[in-house]
Amino acid sequence: SNDPEPKRLPSVERYHCATDPQSVTSWGKRAAQRAVIRGDAIQVTFAARANLAWDRLGPPYWAPNALQLQEPFCPGLSRRIRLLGLVTNHGALDLEVPELLLHLFPRWLQAQFFFGGTMEGVMCKKTEGSSTMVELCAEREKRLQRRLIRKGNHLRHRRRRRRQGRQNELRFGRLKLGNKTRKHMLEGRSLPNPRDQRLLFVTDTGRRVQPDLITTTGFLEAIWLDRRFPSVPLVLFFGPPVMLLTATDVVDGHVAIVESYWQGVRRILRRAGAGEVLIAAESLFRAEQFFWQTSVEVPFLRPMSTWVNATYSPAKAPFQGGEILFHSRGRLKYEVDFITTVKLMTGPRFPYQVVEQKNRVFPFKEIAAFHAVVIIPWSPELCFLRNLFKMRMPLFVPDLALLRNLVHIANIRLMPYPYNQHDPQSNRGLVEAVHPFDPFVDTARSPSDVIGTKARAYWAEYSEYLLMPELLHFASAADLLAKLNGMEGKKVSQRMRAAYLNDLQEMTSFWQEALPVLVIR
């Protein structure tokens, strides 16, 4: 193909990494240097058609101190790190970093979660498989009950809540509505109350103190936390693009608010440069999108989903009721057409039954009973994909020829909503020297536009569907059925387990060095 290839990572190595070697830590710098040397060695050996000594090369991005979990983990700190995790946007993503850190370093962390915001109810319904979320939702229910008792008159309170709900639609804004009366950046946002005692820790003596480290997944939350706790280190682990929520202010003409927002983002970036904040994306695609909008490199940390409570275990054998799950939103035309085609092509000799998800929430323990999951994507990354990977579930995803027309659907449906705007102070020359295409505008061009076709192929290469190891790719409905028919699920699952454990060891190395940099001052 003559299409440009992504330039940000070595072409061989980029398919096998859980953390970005372009990291702010010394671990990342050593890993990046080693990745280049290793990549050169692989290319030279391939060119010479010689046998490669993989055991001598070692795993990709192996940190020199990967196994050195000796005391003290954080020199100078005589107690456990007080970790506050904000769960305010997207349950699975919000839980990712704090749950991972608790899994890796349980002896060194005292964790506490703040659960709030307008998405509480949605997160309780959709975030499945986490014992932490079960506890947070139970506590929320108790708070709601206490609130009802305090109000006394339930009927009057219900009417008031209904009225308040209508007011909140105007106050908090929607994608199509916005908030035309907003006077400052944080007004009408779903943010914690600064006086909420759940933001503080209680010592053995009963004194309330600040956290040592806070995790969040939203840029607005990070700006608010920077003002509320200016001296507390932050981990900002983001998914959606940096301007997704603030673009309503662009639509409403709030020029001063948009500039105030970018000033807040720049302050977070300056703190990151000083080692006080770690900004990381959930995927390479989002890290490069952030680079396009800010001209600042940030690492990506692939979700490890340590909180998922199930493992691959097919319930029924092939030809005896064994099932394949098709994961889709259930309301996009190409999803319906593809699944219908697959069903029409299956016959009595096909060993599995096809089950459509249709955006339903399946418990992970039920998903574990399927023989495989087929992903029909609509965006460049899917947190659910990594949840299933942790379960060792065999995963079928489209190949590049199909992906280029699928992973940009979410962006195409949002444009021309101005969430693609970049920081006015970003270095556009640097950005355009690295990426030849705009990840927002160019990927939303007409199918007949040559630039749009090349841009979709270029940016599809950054999607998780091509970067994660041990995924099974299909080129068409017929190709998918042929590969499902010959699938050896248990062998695939074993390879996925080995890849996951390698990623987990890599992630341990990353956080072993990053945490002391953030916490110890």
C-alpha positions in Angstrom: 0.0 0.0 0.0 1.1 3.6 -0.7 -0.7 4.9 2.3 1.5 6.7 4.9 2.4 4.7 7.9 2.2 5.9 11.5 5.6 7.3 12.6 5.3 7.6 16.3 6.5 4.2 17.4 9.0 1.7 15.7 6.9 -0.2 13.2 7.8 -3.6 14.6 7.7 -2.8 18.3 4.5 -0.7 18.4 2.4 -3.9 18.2 3.6 -5.2 21.5 3.4 -2.6 24.2 1.1 -1.8 27.1 2.8 1.4 28.1 4.1 4.2 25.9 7.9 4.4 25.8 7.6 8.1 25.3 7.1 8.5 29.0 7.8 11.3 31.5 9.7 8.9 33.7 13.4 7.7 33.4 11.9 4.2 33.0 10.3 5.5 29.8 13.5 7.0 28.5 15.5 3.9 29.0 12.7 1.8 27.5 12.5 4.0 24.4 16.3 3.8 23.8 16.1 0.0 24.2 13.1 -0.2 21.9 15.0 1.5 19.1 18.1 -0.8 19.5 15.8 -3.9 19.7 13.8 -2.8 16.7 17.0 -2.2 14.6 18.3 -5.7 15.6 15.0 -7.3 14.5 15.1 -5.5 11.1 18.7 -6.4 10.4 18.1 -10.0 11.3 14.9 -10.2 9.1 16.8 -8.5 6.2 19.5 -11.2 6.5 16.9 -13.9 6.7 18.6 -15.3 9.8 17.2 -16.9 12.9 16.3 -14.5 15.6 17.5 -15.2 19.2 14.3 -14.0 20.9 15.6 -15.2 24.3 18.6 -12.9 24.1 16.5 -9.9 23.0 14.0 -10.4 25.9 10.4 -9.1 26.0 9.6 -5.7 24.4 10.0 -2.7 26.7 11.3 -4.7 29.6 12.3 -2.2 32.4 15.7 -2.9 34.0 14.2 -2.7 37.5 11.1 -4.8 36.7 11.5 -7.3 39.5 13.0 -5.0 42.1 10.1 -4.6 44.4 12.3 -4.2 47.5 11.7 -2.0 50.5 11.4 0.9 50.7 9.0 1.4 47.7 8.7 5.1 48.4 11.8 6.3 50.3 11.0 8.9 52.9 7.4 7.9 53.3 6.7 6.1 56.6 3.1 5.3 56.0 0.8 4.1 53.2 0.0 6.5 50.3 -3.5 8.0 50.6 -5.1 7.4 47.2 -8.3 9.2 46.3 -10.1 7.9 43.1 -12.8 10.0 41.6 -15.6 8.0 40.0 -17.6 10.7 38.2 -17.5 10.1 34.5 -17.3 6.5 33.2 -17.3 3.8 35.8 -14.9 1.4 34.1 -12.4 4.0 33.1 -12.6 5.8 36.5 -11.8 2.6 38.3 -8.9 1.5 36.0 -5.9 3.3 37.6 -6.9 3.1 41.3 -7.9 -0.6 41.0 -4.7 -1.4 39.1 -2.5 0.3 41.7 -4.3 -1.5 44.5 -3.7 -4.8 42.6 0.0 -4.1 42.1 0.9 -2.4 45.4 -1.7 -3.3 48.1 0.7 -2.9 51.0 1.5 0.7 50.0 -1.9 2.2 49.4 -4.8 3.3 51.5 -7.5 3.8 48.9 -10.7 5.8 49.1 -13.3 6.5 46.3 -15.4 9.6 45.6 -18.6 8.6 43.8 -20.7 11.5 42.5 -21.9 13.6 39.6 -24.9 13.4 37.3 -23.8 10.0 35.8 -24.1 8.1 39.1 -27.3 6.2 38.1 -26.0 5.3 34.7 -22.7 4.0 36.1 -24.5 1.8 38.6 -26.5 0.3 35.8 -23.7 -0.2 33.2 -20.5 -0.9 35.2 -20.6 -4.6 35.8 -18.1 -6.9 37.4 -16.5 -4.6 40.0 -16.9 -5.2 43.7 -15.8 -1.6 44.3 -18.7 -0.3 42.1 -21.2 -2.6 43.9 -20.1 -1.0 47.3 -20.2 2.6 45.9 -23.7 2.1 44.4 -25.0 0.6 47.7 -23.6 3.6 49.6 -25.3 5.9 47.0 -28.6 4.1 47.6 -28.3 4.7 51.4 -27.5 8.4 50.8 -30.6 8.7 48.6 -32.8 7.0 51.3 -31.4 9.3 54.0 -32.2 12.3 51.8 -35.8 11.1 51.3 -36.2 10.7 55.1 -34.9 14.1 55.8 -37.3 15.7 53.3 -40.2 14.0 55.0 -42.8 14.6 52.3 -42.0 12.0 49.7 -44.5 13.2 47.2 -43.4 16.8 47.4 -39.8 15.7 47.1 -40.6 13.7 44.0 -42.2 16.7 42.3 -39.2 18.8 43.4 -36.8 16.2 41.9 -38.8 16.2 38.6 -38.6 20.0 38.5 -34.9 20.0 39.4 -34.3 17.4 36.6 -35.7 19.8 34.1 -33.6 22.6 35.5 -30.5 20.4 35.4 -31.0 19.8 31.6 -30.6 23.5 31.2 -27.9 24.0 33.8 -25.6 21.2 32.9 -26.2 21.4 29.2 -26.5 18.7 26.5 -24.6 18.2 23.3 -27.4 19.9 21.3 -28.5 22.5 23.9 -25.5 23.9 25.7 -25.6 26.4 28.5 -26.0 29.9 27.0 -26.1 31.5 30.5 -22.8 30.1 31.8 -20.6 32.9 33.2 -17.4 31.0 34.2 -15.7 27.8 33.2 -16.8 25.6 36.1 -20.4 26.9 36.4 -23.1 24.2 35.7 -20.6 21.4 35.6 -21.0 18.0 37.3 -18.2 18.6 39.8 -17.9 17.7 43.5 -18.8 20.1 46.3 -15.4 21.6 47.6 -16.7 21.0 51.1 -17.6 17.4 50.6 -15.9 15.4 53.4 -15.6 12.4 51.2 -12.7 14.2 49.5 -10.6 13.9 52.7 -9.1 11.1 54.7 -9.5 10.6 58.4 -6.4 9.8 60.4 -6.2 7.5 63.4 -6.6 10.6 65.6 -9.8 11.6 63.8 -8.2 14.5 62.0 -9.2 15.1 58.3 -6.3 15.4 55.9 -5.7 15.8 52.2 -5.0 12.8 49.9 -1.4 12.1 48.8 -2.5 11.3 45.2 -5.8 11.7 43.3 -6.9 10.0 40.1 -9.5 11.3 37.6 -10.5 10.8 34.0 -11.8 14.2 33.1 -9.9 17.4 32.2 -12.5 19.6 33.9 -12.2 17.6 37.0 -8.4 17.8 36.8 -8.6 21.6 36.6 -11.1 21.7 39.5 -8.8 19.5 41.6 -5.8 21.6 40.7 -7.7 24.6 42.3 -9.1 22.6 45.3 -5.9 20.7 46.1 -3.1 22.7 44.4 -0.3 20.8 46.1 -1.6 17.3 45.7 -0.2 15.2 42.7 -2.8 14.0 40.1 -3.1 11.1 37.7 -5.2 12.2 34.7 -6.1 9.0 32.8 -8.3 10.2 29.9 -10.4 8.6 27.2 -12.5 11.1 25.2 -10.7 14.0 23.4 -9.7 17.1 25.4 -12.4 19.4 24.0 -15.4 17.0 24.0 -17.3 18.6 27.0 -16.1 22.2 26.5 -17.1 22.3 22.8 -20.6 23.4 23.9 -19.1 26.7 25.0 -17.6 27.1 21.5 -21.1 26.6 20.1 -22.6 29.1 22.5 -19.9 31.7 21.8 -18.3 31.7 25.3 -14.8 32.8 24.1 -13.5 33.8 27.5 -14.6 30.4 29.0 -12.9 28.4 26.2 -9.7 30.4 26.8 -10.0 29.9 30.5 -10.3 26.2 29.9 -7.2 26.1 27.8 -5.3 28.0 30.4 -6.3 25.4 32.9 -5.1 22.6 30.6 -1.8 24.4 30.1 -1.3 24.6 33.9 -1.9 20.9 34.2 0.6 20.3 31.5 3.2 22.5 33.2 2.7 20.5 36.4 3.1 17.4 34.4 6.4 18.7 33.2 7.4 19.3 36.8 6.6 15.7 37.8 3.5 16.7 39.8 0.9 15.3 37.4 0.9 12.2 35.2 -1.3 12.6 32.1 -1.9 9.4 30.2 -4.4 8.3 27.5 -6.2 5.0 27.5 -4.9 4.2 24.0 -2.3 5.2 21.5 -5.0 6.7 19.3 -6.2 9.1 22.1 -2.6 10.0 22.9 -1.9 11.0 19.3 -5.3 12.8 19.1 -4.2 14.8 22.2 -0.8 15.5 20.6 -2.7 16.8 17.5 -4.7 19.3 19.7 -2.0 20.4 22.1 1.4 19.5 20.4 2.3 17.8 23.7 3.3 14.1 23.9 1.7 12.1 26.7 2.1 8.3 27.4 -0.7 5.9 26.9 -1.5 3.2 29.5 -3.6 0.3 28.1 -6.4 -0.6 30.6 -5.5 -3.8 32.5 -9.1 -4.3 33.9 -7.8 -6.0 37.1 -11.3 -5.6 38.6 -13.0 -7.8 36.1 -14.4 -10.9 38.0 -14.6 -13.6 35.3 -12.4 -15.9 33.2 -13.0 -17.6 29.9 -15.0 -20.9 30.5 -17.3 -22.0 27.6 -20.5 -23.5 29.1 -21.5 -25.7 26.1 -19.5 -27.6 23.5 -19.6 -26.9 19.8 -22.6 -28.5 18.1 -24.2 -28.8 21.5 -25.4 -25.2 22.0 -22.1 -23.4 22.1 -22.5 -19.7 21.4 -20.7 -16.8 19.9 -21.5 -13.2 21.1 -21.6 -10.4 18.6 -20.8 -7.1 20.4 -22.4 -4.0 18.8 -24.5 -1.0 19.7 -27.4 -2.5 17.9 -28.6 0.7 16.2 -26.1 1.3 13.4 -27.2 0.0 10.0 -23.9 -1.7 9.1 -24.0 -3.7 12.3 -27.5 -5.1 11.6 -26.6 -5.8 7.9 -23.4 -7.6 8.9 -24.9 -9.8 11.6 -27.9 -10.6 9.3 -25.4 -11.7 6.6 -23.6 -13.9 9.1 -26.8 -15.6 10.2 -27.9 -16.2 6.6 -24.6 -17.8 5.8 -24.6 -20.2 8.8 -26.0 -23.7 8.2 -26.6 -26.8 10.2 -22.9 -27.8 10.0 -21.8 -24.5 11.7 -20.8 -25.5 15.3 -22.0 -22.3 17.1 -25.1 -20.3 17.7 -25.0 -16.5 17.0 -26.1 -14.2 19.9 -26.5 -10.5 19.4 -25.7 -8.1 22.3 -27.6 -5.1 20.9 -26.2 -2.8 23.6 -27.5 -4.9 26.4 -25.4 -5.2 29.6 -24.2 -8.8 30.0 -22.6 -9.8 33.3 -19.0 -10.8 32.7 -19.7 -14.2 34.2 -22.3 -14.8 31.5 -19.9 -13.5 28.8 -17.3 -16.0 30.0 -19.6 -18.9 28.9 -19.4 -17.9 25.2 -16.8 -19.5 22.9 -15.7 -16.1 21.4 -16.8 -12.5 21.0 -16.9 -10.8 17.7 -16.4 -7.0 17.9 -18.1 -4.7 15.4 -16.4 -1.4 16.2 -17.6 2.2 15.8 -14.7 4.0 17.5 -10.9 3.6 17.6 -10.8 2.0 21.0 -13.1 0.2 23.3 -12.6 -0.3 27.0 -14.8 -3.4 26.8 -12.2 -4.9 24.4 -9.5 -4.8 27.2 -12.1 -6.1 29.7 -12.6 -9.2 27.5 -8.8 -9.5 26.9 -8.3 -9.8 30.7 -10.9 -12.6 30.7 -8.8 -14.4 28.1 -11.8 -14.4 25.8 -11.0 -15.2 22.1 -11.7 -11.9 20.2 -12.5 -11.5 16.5 -12.1 -7.9 15.1 -12.1 -6.6 11.5 -8.8 -6.2 9.6 -7.5 -2.9 8.3 -9.5 -2.9 5.1 -12.7 -3.0 7.1 -11.5 -1.0 10.1 -10.7 2.1 8.1 -14.5 2.5 7.4 -15.7 1.5 10.9 -13.5 3.1 13.7 -14.3 6.7 12.6 -18.1 6.3 12.7 -18.2 8.0 16.2 -16.2 11.0 14.9 -18.3 11.3 11.7 -21.5 11.3 13.8 -20.1 14.1 16.0 -18.7 16.4 13.4 -19.1 19.3 12.8 -19.5 19.6 16.6 -16.3 21.6 17.4 -14.7 19.2 19.7 -11.8 19.0 17.3 -10.5 22.6 18.1 -6.9 22.7 19.2 -5.1 24.9 21.7 -4.4 28.3 20.1 -0.9 28.2 21.6 0.0 24.7 20.3 2.9 24.2 17.8 1.0 23.4 14.6 4.2 23.1 12.6 5.4 20.3 14.9 2.1 18.5 14.8 1.8 18.6 11.0 5.4 17.5 10.6 4.5 14.3 12.5 0.9 13.6 11.2 -0.1 14.3 7.6 -3.8 14.1 8.3 -6.2 15.7 10.8 -7.7 12.9 13.0 -11.1 14.8 13.2 -11.7 16.7 10.0 -10.0 14.5 7.4 -11.4 11.2 8.7 -14.9 12.7 8.4 -14.6 13.6 4.7 -16.8 12.1 2.0 -16.1 8.5 0.9 -15.2 9.9 -2.6 -12.6 12.2 -1.2 -9.1 10.8 -1.7 -7.7 12.6 1.3 -10.5 11.2 3.5 -9.8 7.7 2.3 -6.1 8.0 3.1 -6.7 9.7 6.5 -9.1 6.9 7.6 -6.6 4.2 6.7 -3.8 6.2 8.4 -5.5 6.8 11.7 -7.1 3.3 11.7 -3.5 2.0 12.1 -3.5 3.6 15.6 -6.6 1.8 16.8 -6.4 -0.9 19.5 -7.8 -3.5 17.1 -4.5 -3.6 15.2 -2.2 -3.0 18.1 -3.2 -5.5 20.7 -1.6 -8.9 20.5 -3.5 -12.2 20.0 -6.6 -10.7 18.4 -8.1 -12.7 15.5 -8.8 -10.6 12.4 -11.4 -11.2 9.6 -11.8 -9.6 6.2 -15.5 -10.4 5.5 -18.5 -12.3 6.9 -17.4 -15.5 5.0 -13.9 -15.2 6.3 -15.2 -14.7 9.9 -17.3 -17.9 9.6 -14.4 -19.9 8.3 -12.2 -18.8 11.1 -14.8 -19.4 13.8 -15.4 -22.9 12.4 -11.7 -23.7 12.8 -11.1 -21.8 16.0 -9.2 -23.5 18.9 -10.5 -21.3 21.7 -8.5 -22.8 24.6 -5.2 -22.4 22.8 -6.1 -18.8 21.9 -7.1 -18.1 25.5 -3.7 -19.5 26.8 -1.8 -17.2 24.5 -3.9 -14.2 25.6 -3.1 -15.0 29.2 0.6 -15.0 28.5 0.4 -11.7 26.7 -1.7 -10.2 29.5 0.8 -11.3 32.2 3.6 -9.7 30.1 1.7 -6.5 29.9 1.0 -6.6 33.6 4.7 -6.9 34.4 5.5 -4.0 32.1 2.8 -2.0 33.9 4.3 -2.9 37.3 7.6 -1.4 36.1 6.0 1.8 34.9 4.1 2.4 38.1 7.0 1.3 40.4 9.0 4.3 39.1 6.1 6.7 38.3 4.5 6.6 41.8 7.6 7.8 43.8 8.2 10.5 41.2 4.6 11.8 41.9 4.3 11.3 45.6 7.8 12.0 47.1 8.7 15.6 47.2 
